[in-house]
Amino acid sequence: MSTGTVRAVDGVDFSIDTEQTVGIVGESGCGKSVTALSVMRLVPHPPGRTIAGDIVFEGQNLLRKTEEEMQRIRGGRIAMSFQDPMTYLNPVKKVGEQIAEAITLHQNVDKKEALEAAVEMIKLVGIPSPYERAMDYPHQLSGGMRQRVMIAMALSCKPRLLIADEPTTALDVIIQDEILELIQNLRKEVGTSTILITHDLAIVAGLCDYVAVMYAGSIIERGKTINVFDEPLHPYTKGLLNSIPRLDRGKERLKSIKGSVPNLVNPPLGCKFHPRCPDATPICRTEMPQMLDAGAERLVACHLHRRG
């Protein structure tokens, strides 16, 4: 087994404006969820720690906030729906009480009003018999229902920034559409900005204004979603888009990205993607590419796009 320091997220840099939705995509283990947990200041310490950088929210650096200050921000102004509900839901507390607790903490309402609001949120995320389900414990709900409870909790206080980590995992297509519509409505209603972490490129194409593509802990391409999807610049982005089924390809076989994600304890020299890249050149094997301005609000970290 390899041991050492892993740079799970390295040099990630992006911004999000009011009412914008930014999608973060990439293979499992590329650093998407760690990026989200870093914004929330929820990376467990030890073993994890943030060693450099800034996380600026509404003009304030979250890395300089005390834990008490962050507790007032989390769930209120910034909320997150987590990928694994059973890790974050309290197993010995009814789900309605857990949603109501978040509402009571961040809004000026009593417990009765908070529970009524919690039941309404459970109804809004498409869970049938919302009052009865509010009285259930997490283990009494299906995986899809637990996922929706997490989303209800995240949306309950109408946050200014919503971080949705794989929000449609374990949900059928109809419920997926309802959840995504809820997120869209929240954006229109209170100007919520959203960071959407997903492996589903179709959801990104339909919902996100901008997209950031991550590989091995770093963003390797970002820009307007329509531009990135119409004309991907990085070979990895091209590989991701070529690996999804499309009606206009007929019976053409899907193309996979050869190889596997590198071990971040001992990553390859140069571009981390070069061992899998069909277009790699000698410089890719020795020199880490810097993020370059490719025009049209596009940024790409690839030697193939160096100018001059």
N, C-alpha and C positions, 0 to 999 in steps of 0.2 A: 504494500500500500504506500502511495506517495504521501509525504508529509511536507508542510511548509506553509508559507503565506500565500493565500489566493486573493488576487485582485478581482473580486466578483463583479465590481463596477469600477471602471477606470476611465476617467476623463469624460464622463457623460455630460453633455451640455445641450440644453434646449430650453425654450420659454413657451409660455402659453398665455394668451390674452383672454380678456373677459368674453364669455360665451363661446370660446373656441373649444373644439375637441381634438386632442392630439392622440394618435394611435401609436403604441409601441409594440413592434412585432419582432419575431425571431424565434429560433428553435428553443426547446426546453433547455434550461441551464445557461441561457445567454446573459442573464442579469436583469430581466424585465421586472420580476417581483422584488428583487433586492433594491432596484431603483425606487420602486414605490414605497417600500418599507423605510428607505433612507429619507424620503420626503416626510414621512410620518414620524421620523425619529423612533422607529420601532425595531431597528436592527439589534438583536440581542448582543449585549456587551457584558462579559465575554461570550462567545469568541470573536464576534464582529466588532468593528469600530470604523468610524469615519475619520480619515487622517488628514483630509484637505478639502477645500472647496467651500461653496456657499449655497444655501437653499433659501432663496428670497421669495417671501410671500407677502403681498400687499406692502412692499417696502421694508419689511423686517426680515432679518436673517434668522431662520429657525434654528440654526446650529448654535446660536447664542442664547436661546431661550432656556430657562430652567425647566426641569421636568414638570413642576407644578403649572408653569405657564403653558407648556405643551398639552397638558391634560385639559386645559380650558379650550384650546384650539381644536384638538382632535374630537371628531364627532359633531362639532358645531360648524366652524368655518371651513375646516378641511375634514372630509369623511372618506372612508375607504371601505369597499366591499371586498372581502378576502376570498381567495380561491378555494380555501379549505375551511368550510364553515365549522366543522366539528373541532377544529383547533382553536377557534376564537369564540364560539358560543359557550356559555357557562352550562355545563351538563346538569346542574342541580337547580336551575332557575327556569321558570316558564318563559317561553320566547316572547310573549306579550310583555312580561315584566322587564325583559332585557331591552326591548325597543323603548318602552316607557321610561326606563331609567335614563337612556340617552336624551330623551325629550325633556325630562325633568331637569337634567343637569344643564342643558343649554338654552332652555326656554322658560319664560316666567309663567309656568302653569303648575297646578297641583297634581297629585298622583292620579286622581280620578280622570281629570282631563287628559293627562298623559297616556293613560291606558286606553281611553276612547280614541285618541289620535293613533295609538299603536295598532288598534284593531282596524282602523281605517286604512293605515298603511299596508297591513297584511292583505286587506281586500284589494288595494290598488295594485299590488304585485301579482294578483291573479290566484291567490290561495283560496279555495272554496271553504265555506263555513268559517269565516275569519275569527269570530269570537271563540268558537270551540278550539280552533288551532292556537289561538293566543294563550289558552290554558294548558297547552301541551308542552312537554319538555323536548329538547332537541332530538333525543334518541327516538321519540315517537313519530317524528316526521321523516318523510322520504328525503333522499339526497337533493332532489330538485326543490322541494319545499324549504329545506334548510338554506339552500342557495338564495332563494327568494326572501327569506327572513333576513339574511345578511344585507341584501339590497334594500329592503324596507328600512332597516336600521340606518343604513348609510344615507338614505334619502329623507329620513324623517325630520331632520332639522334644516332642510333646504340649504346645504352647504354652498360656500362660494367656490370651492374646489372639490370635485368628486374624483377619487381614484378608484377605478373599477378594474379589479384584477380577475380576468376571465369571468366576467359576470354572467355569461350564458352557458357555462359548463353544466352539464347534466340536465339542461332544459330542452324541451321539445321546441320545434320551430315556431309554433304559435305563441308560446310563452316567451321565447326569445324576442319576437317582434314586439310584444307588449312591454317587456322590460326596456328594450331600446327606445321605444316610444316614450316611456316614462322619463328616461334620461333626457331625451330631446325636449320634452315639455318643461322639465326643470330648468333647462338652459334658457328657454324662452321666458319662463315665469320670473326667475330671480337672477338671471344672468350667470348661472353656474358654468364654470369651466370644467372640462372633463379630461382626465388622462385615462385612456382606454388601453388596457394591456390584454392582448389576445393573440391567439395563433390563427384566428379566422380572418383571412384577408378579405373575404366578402363583406364582413361586418365593417372592417376598416374602410373599404371602398365606399360603402353606403352611408357611413356616419361621421367619418373624421375629416376635418379640414386639412390637417397636416399629419404626416406619418414619419416616425423615426424607426429605422431598421437597426437592430442590435445584433452583434455577433461577438461572442467570447468576451462579454463585459463592456464593450464599447459600441457607440453609435457609429455606423459606417456609411450611412446615407440618411438624409432627411430633407424634407421639402413639402410642398403642397401635394396632397394625396393624388390628385388627378395627374399631376406631372410625373410623380414617381412611378405610378402604376402604368401610365401610358408609355413612358420612356425611361425605364430603370437604367442607372448608370453603373452601379457596382455589380460585379459578377455574382455576388451572393444574393443581392436583390433580384437579379434576373433568374437565378436558380429557384428562389422561393416562388416567384410568380409562374415559372414554368412547371412547378410541381403541383399546381392546383388544376382540377378538371375545368374545362371550358367547352361550351356547346359548339363553338366555331371550330374546334379541333377535330370534330368527327370521331373517327376510330383511332386517331393518333395516340400512341402510348404516352403516359405521363413521364416526365423527365425528373429523375431524382438527383440530388446533390451527392456526389460520391464522397466517401470518407466519413469522418465523424468529428464532432466538436473537440478541439484540443484540450488537453489537461492544463488547467490554469495554474497549477502549482509549478509547472515547467513548460510555459507556452513556447511555441516556435519563435525563432528570431524573425525580424521583419514583420510583414503583414501576417496576422494570425490566420488569415484565410488562405494563404498561399498553398498549403499542402493539398487543398481541395479545389483550387482555382484552375479552370481550364485555360485561362489567359495569363497565368503567372509568368513574369520575366525575371531575369537574374536579380534586379534591384528589389523585387518583392520579397526575396528570400533573406535579405540582409538589412533592409531599412524600413522602419515603421512609417507608413504613409500618414501625412497630416491631413486634417479636414480642409478641403479646398472649396472655394466658391465656384460653382459650375454655371452660374447665371440663372435667371428666372427663379430666384429664391430657392436654389438647390445647393446643397452641400454634400460632398462625397469624399471619403477617405480612400483613395485608390491611386496608385502610381500611373495607371493607364490614362488618367485625366490631368496629369501634370502639364502645366503650360510652360512653353519656352524650353 
